[in-house]
Amino acid sequence: ALVVDYEGIESIMQNMFASKIILEPKDHPFMLTEPSIHNKEHRQKLAQHLFEKFHIPAIFICKSSVLAAYSCGRSTSLVLESGANSTYAVPVHDGYALQSCIIRSDIGGNYISEELRKSLISRGIKIMPGYAYTKKTVNGQTIADYQNYEFTDPSYGNYCKNEIIGEIKETLLNQKKESSMEMQKNQNNLQGR
């Protein structure tokens, strides 16, 4: 995220140092991550603010896509970063994000959730929040009975529906996690070994 209120960030960091991680910032170097598309002026202003206000001894600011590549044991890769409102394709070469080659798409998690909601509604599937149901026993069988809670704020109902859609999306779109042995076998197959 882009920092525009440095006094606000200073207040948050002071609280963090004093009550959360309880350390003296002047005794520890800092490592910060930044989005793949971030300009030099903001990076310099943030570093200057940290040096002047917190007297940190050193700072390292790294692109999140580069750290994602390193976390997979790669210094060269293509990293897809998908957020709520956009997705970036970031080529990383020898530990550097190639700024001029970054591609941005306006398709993010919110767009996918909205498309999933439209698809469910078009198929006649109603999305009902879990709090609106009670269990009822009829002829020895337990069934769900819908209750209309008229005093519940509509925003809470929408929040609950969005949570349900999010769970469906994450379940359906979750990639299979391969074991390291399977990944090595697939990589060897690609290289013709």
N, C-alpha and C positions, 0 to 999 in steps of 0.2 A: 504494500500500500504506500501511497505517496504521502509523506509527512508535510503538512502545511502549517500546523500549529506547534511550534517548537516549545512554547511554554507548557502546553498540555502534555507533550511527550516528556518534558523534563519532570513534571509533577508525577506522571506515571512511573518513570524510572526511579525517582527518589523513593516513592512508596515501595517499589519492587526491591530496591537495595536495602531499605530500612526494615521492612517487615516480612518479605517473602523469602529472599535468598540470603539475606543478612551477610553482606560482605562490603568491603570498601572498594569502590570502583577504581581508585587510584593504584590498587595493588594487583589488578588483574587486566590482562589484555582482553579485547573484545573481538568476537566474530559475529557479524551480522549478515543476514541474507537479504537479497533484494530481488524484485521481480526481473524477469528477463529484459523487459523494456523499461528502462529507468535512465534518466539523464544524468550527466556528469555533475551539473550544477547542484542538484538535490543531494547527490552523494557527498560532494564536497561540503555543503552546508551542514549536513548531518554529522559528518566527521568533525568539522570545526566546532560544532555545538558540543559534541561529546568530549573533545579535548579541552575546551575552555570551561565547561560547566562541571564536568565530573573528573577532570584531570587524569583520564585513562592513559596508561603508558603506551599502548599500541592498539591498532584497529585493523581488522581484515574484513572487507566487505566482498561477498561472493554472490554470484547469480544463483538462484535456487535451482535452475536447470543444470548447472555445472555440478552442484552437490548431489542432485538426483542421479546424474551419470556416475559420479564417484561411488555413490551408495551401491551401485550395481557392479562395481569393479571395473568401470570403463572410463577412459579419459576422452574417448571419441564416441559419440552416439547421436541419435536423434531423440530428443525428449519432447513428449507431449504433456503440456501442463493444462489441465482443464479445471476451470473454476466455475463459479455460479453464472457468470455472464459472458465468458469468453474462453477460447481455447487457443493455445499457442503451440506451434511446432518450432522447436529451437534446436538448430544444429550445434553440437558441441564438438570442437576439434582440439585435441591436446589440452583439454582443461579450460578452453576459452569458448564462450558463447559467441557465435558469429552473428553480430548485431544486424548486419545488412541482409542476412538471409532469414530472419525470423518472420514467420507467417502467422497472422492473427485471424481468427474466425469468431464471429459473434455468436456461435453456437456453444452454449455452456450448459451446466446442470439445470438451470432454471428453464431454459428452452426445452430441454428433453423432458423435464417434469410436466410442462404445459402440454407438450405433444402427447405424452402418455395419458394425461387427464382427458384431452379431447378424444383420443382413441377409445378409452374406456367408456366415455359418455356416448360416443357414436354407436357403440355396440350394445347400448342399453344397460350398462353396468353402473349402478349407483354407488357412490363412495360415501359411506356413512361413518361418522366418528364412533369409536368404540364406546364412549361414554353414553351413547344414545341407545344402547341395548341392555336388556336385562334378561336373565335366564327365567324361563317359565316352563313348568311341567304340564303337559297335556297328554292324557291317556297313557301315563307312564313314560313318556318321552320328553327329553329336555329340548326345548327349542328357544331360539333367540327372539325376543319380543322388542320391537322398536318403541322407544319412548320419545315423545316430542318434548324437549325441555325448552319451553318458551322463554324462560328467563336467562338462558345461556347466551352470552354475547356472540354474535355471528363471527366475529374475528377469531374467537376461540375454536369455533366449529371449523373455520377455514384452516386454522393452524393444524388441527387434528387431521383433517383431510390431506393436507400437504405432507404431514408426517407419514401417512399411509402410502401416499404416492411415492414418497422418497424411499420407503422400505421396499415397495414393489420394484422401483427402478434399480436400487442397489442389489436386490436379489437377482433380477433378470440380467443385469448388465455386468455382474461381477465376473472378472476374468478368473480362469482356473490358475491357481498357483502351482507352478511346477517345482518339483524338487530340484536341487542343484545337480543331481545325477541325470535327471531327464533333460535339463537344460544343456548339459555338456554333451549328452548323446545327440540331441537335436542340432547343436552347433557343429559337432563332428560330421553329422549327415549332410549339413549344408556345405561344409568344406570338402566333402567327398572323401572322407577318411574311412 
